Amino acid sequence: KVQHSSAIKKKKGRRYCCGYPISIFFIVVNEFCERFSYYGMRAVLVLYFRYFLLWDDDLATSIYHAFVALCYLTPILGAIIADSWLGKFKTIIYLSIVYAIGQVTMAISTIHDITDANRDGTPDNFTFHIALSMLGLILIALGTGGIKPCVAAFGGDQFQEHQSRQLNTFFSVFYLCINAGSLLSTLITPLKSVASTLMVFIAGSGMYVKTDPEGNIMWSVCKCIGFAIKNRFRHRSSSYPKREHWMDWANEKYDKLLIAQIKMVLKVLFLYIPLPMFWTLFDQKGSRWTLQATTMSGDFVSILISTVNPILILTLVPIMDRLIFPLIQKCGLNFSPLKRMTVGMLFAAMAFVSAALVQIEIDKTLPNFPSSSESQLKVVNTYSTTLNVTISPNEHLLIESFGSSADYVTFDHQDITVSLNTNPVITKAFSLIKGGRQTLIIPSDPTVMRDFVLRHGEQWCEFSRKFGFGASYTFLIPSTVFSDDCESITEVEDMKPNSVHMALQIPQYFLITTGEVMFSVTGLQFSYSQAPKNMKSVLQAGWLCTNAVGNIIVLIVAELGKLPKQWAEYLLFASLLVAVSIIFSIMAYFYTYIDPAEIEAQVRKEQGLEPEEMEKETLEMEEKDEDQKNEQGVKQTKI
Ligand SMILES: CC(C)C[C@H](NC(=O)[C@@H](N)Cc1ccccc1)C(=O)O
């Protein structure tokens, strides 16, 4: 009886199970459903652009990255609404409705029948579909981005100050749910998930700890910073005594507590400056690495891209949390959050080195394409005898009947003359295409030449070939093809199939995901723990913005500054991230971890607000004792 009552307990409106507030169950399930919907839609977005709206690869990729960037910029808006106006709970509800409207709009934009008057299977009015889908995407970005910083921070709000261990576990489970949602979305259609997201969230309504918004906090922050800068400028003469921090120049007009809170937030935001570089590398999984996979052999491209990352997250997060981090701690090493994030960056850099090594292997097997000033020619002989082919001025090829030259011959000039040792000798001049590859087929001798088809009247024959990924073939079909049941068809391989197996990409996926666990999960926890109570969502939004900036860098750098060799680009990105991680580690060295609640309490005390705080503290201490008793109860149950 005692054990049961200690495991589930109701305290001042909060219900607990095993030391965790029950309300967080609804929050993590809500995140699972939301990510399920988001990733399910995102997975087919480029295909929708490419094959429904008929955009080219470049436009489809650019709009895709722009959409992802927007999804991570809108958190700022969500955070402002939550912290200054509606509070997190209502913001999540309202923006989820916007999100659902966006998904419906997007779904409608994919129905080609709406404008397909002539019923030919393609829309007649592309402008309508483009406008509708763009509207849908903007609403989705507003919904998904707007609620994102609120959900994580709202989850954190359910814990009390002394529950830091449980809080860290919550963020890990939260991250697991993100990835479980994205993994499942590749297997099941995500249609109804936004509605479920909302329902699950509302279901927990009675159990949440809801903190009220404290007025237009963002506006106050901006005004306070503006005043501090102006005041500092007004007192720039050396006759004025220096102040400890430039924000202290706002002391004359603004509340000490607000200034202390702004200092905390600015300190963290400053630390975020180098972080987008991590996301720049991370987000190339979906672009460069996907393209790399298409030049490799193996037929699990789509599975690899959409499932390897979440599967690895689902395995690595528990391993790190339960095994690696405690082990490092046992060895007496202080693996602080910022150190973890630095190591995470180094792992991402290693992933790119691994990608570069794989690329070098791929490059060895890739055909040698002509440069813009060169031309290439392959000669195929369908003549009945072996031919001696001379291509002016000094290229001599001996090509047997129904064979071809071993590879493409490269010329640094366009005009060639081809001579065959037939009787009489045949000579013909050709002008090749610059930068192109062409095949010259020497036709059969006129005496044996006959038109043929594979299915001709009653005659037909069947043949099957397995094509290798990335290969290109020419089939030589002799006139006797029907009499020998297609046996005489000769296959000429113009381009060899890809031979570097996709499994070679697994190390780079493993490294980048290890980096993600160290960097992203820790960053999420760090952003929450270092933020003052009324600016938790704002700092979550700042954290998500580093991802948006990373995506924008991918758009700019990867699209504009293409290096001639892909492996060199991978190495460039890896070195950039190593350089950035060194800068970050120096910044992290000078960062002192804070307890925002403690600082706030101290400032309040200085302002003469002790009695109220003392009361609160006493209450919290009581709760802490009660929680400890609960935990002991749970431990006893386990024993
Ligand atoms: C910026 C966010 C913290 C990113 C987070 N993403 C992930 O957790 C990814 N591992 C999910 C994923 C799934 C499939 C393919 C690529 C990435 C999020 O979505 O919140």
Ligand as a Chemical Component Dictionary entry (heavy atoms), coordinates in Angstrom:
data_LIG
# 
_chem_comp.id                   LIG 
_chem_comp.type                 NON-POLYMER 
_chem_comp.pdbx_formal_charge   0 
_chem_comp.three_letter_code    LIG 
# 
loop_
_chem_comp_atom.comp_id 
_chem_comp_atom.atom_id 
_chem_comp_atom.alt_atom_id 
_chem_comp_atom.type_symbol 
_chem_comp_atom.charge 
_chem_comp_atom.model_Cartn_x 
_chem_comp_atom.model_Cartn_y 
_chem_comp_atom.model_Cartn_z 
_chem_comp_atom.pdbx_ordinal 
LIG C1  C1  C 0 17.163 20.742 -34.991 1  
LIG C2  C2  C 0 16.434 19.627 -34.329 2  
LIG C3  C3  C 0 16.959 19.407 -32.974 3  
LIG C4  C4  C 0 16.455 18.456 -35.199 4  
LIG C5  C5  C 0 15.619 17.274 -34.789 5  
LIG N1  N1  N 0 16.035 16.259 -35.726 6  
LIG C6  C6  C 0 16.360 15.036 -35.417 7  
LIG O1  O1  O 0 16.296 14.599 -34.310 8  
LIG C7  C7  C 0 16.814 14.151 -36.581 9  
LIG N2  N2  N 0 17.693 13.132 -36.097 10 
LIG C8  C8  C 0 15.599 13.560 -37.261 11 
LIG C9  C9  C 0 15.858 13.026 -38.638 12 
LIG C10 C10 C 0 15.092 11.999 -39.085 13 
LIG C11 C11 C 0 15.272 11.507 -40.366 14 
LIG C12 C12 C 0 16.204 12.046 -41.197 15 
LIG C13 C13 C 0 16.950 13.100 -40.754 16 
LIG C14 C14 C 0 16.768 13.602 -39.477 17 
LIG C15 C15 C 0 14.122 17.557 -34.879 18 
LIG O2  O2  O 0 13.482 17.159 -35.845 19 
LIG O3  O3  O 0 13.570 18.125 -33.963 20 
# 
loop_
_chem_comp_bond.comp_id 
_chem_comp_bond.atom_id_1 
_chem_comp_bond.atom_id_2 
_chem_comp_bond.value_order 
_chem_comp_bond.pdbx_ordinal 
LIG C1  C2  SING 1  
LIG C2  C3  SING 2  
LIG C2  C4  SING 3  
LIG C4  C5  SING 4  
LIG C5  N1  SING 5  
LIG C5  C15 SING 6  
LIG N1  C6  SING 7  
LIG C6  O1  DOUB 8  
LIG C6  C7  SING 9  
LIG C7  N2  SING 10 
LIG C7  C8  SING 11 
LIG C8  C9  SING 12 
LIG C9  C10 SING 13 
LIG C9  C14 DOUB 14 
LIG C10 C11 DOUB 15 
LIG C11 C12 SING 16 
LIG C12 C13 DOUB 17 
LIG C13 C14 SING 18 
LIG C15 O2  DOUB 19 
LIG C15 O3  SING 20 
# 
